[in-house]
Amino acid sequence: FADFLGVCMDQIWNQMAKFRYMFGGKTECPAVVRMIYGAGLNAAAQHSQAPHGILTSMPGLKVVMPSTPADAKGLLTTAIRDQDPVIFLEHKALYAEKGEVPDGDYTIPFGHARLAHAGEDVTIVAAGLMVKFATKAAKTLSEQGIGCDVIDLRTTSPLDEEAILDSVENTGRLVVVDESPPRCGLATDIVSLVTNKAYASLKAPPEMVTSPHTPVPFARELEKAYLPSPDKIADAVQRTLAWK
């Protein structure tokens, strides 16, 4: 469980992440740490968190968040062959997902986002399970004549800044979806990136759809209310379009 990251924080943050740097490139640490994360399965506050923001903030670590079976294979193969420490985050709610997976030797390079859905009105950025929610919202909105780019980050470190900025420069609107709380999180980081580097392209203030700044609830109805959802994402898209 990714929730127990704190138990081995010294080994991950102070040792693995810094080996190459502290030894002047003479030492490598080709390790892959697989962690299951995320809410939605009624596992309560100590087994449902999404700490990818914490891990992404640590220099020296590569952080991977697949959203499809094919990406899970391609990204894991790349992670195993990488000479740096990789944190491979698997959302427990995605283990039941089915999909086509390429045969044979298949890799996906880190730092290359995937366009999960194409549109010209709003850019939606997400990772992991949130890509599934964002794509569902985008398909519903397309029936209303609203087109959304859904950017599947795949990796949060390295981050494909070019894919995000290119899409926002085209749409002029941004919605970032993140399962973790908003304070010092991935969503705020991406909003900061866009407002710093693509401010002139924005037609509306960016929107964030995140969990609240609270522990994950155990009660099913509260957990459902806690998490981002396709409906919440669609509402955020509508708010950006309503801005004059």
Secondary structure, 3 states (H helix, E strand, C coil): CHHHHHHHHHHHHHHHHHHHHHCCCCCCCCCEEEEEECCCCCCCCCCCCCCHHHHHCCCCCEEECCCCHHHHHHHHHHHHHCCCCEEEEEEHHHCCCCCCCCCCCCCCCCCCCEEEECCCCEEEEECCHHHHHHHHHHHHHHCCCCCEEEEECCEEECCCHHHHHHHHHHHCCEEEEECCCCCCCHHHHHHHHHHHHCHHHCCCCCEEEECCCCCCCCCHHHHHHHCCCHHHHHHHHHHHHHCC
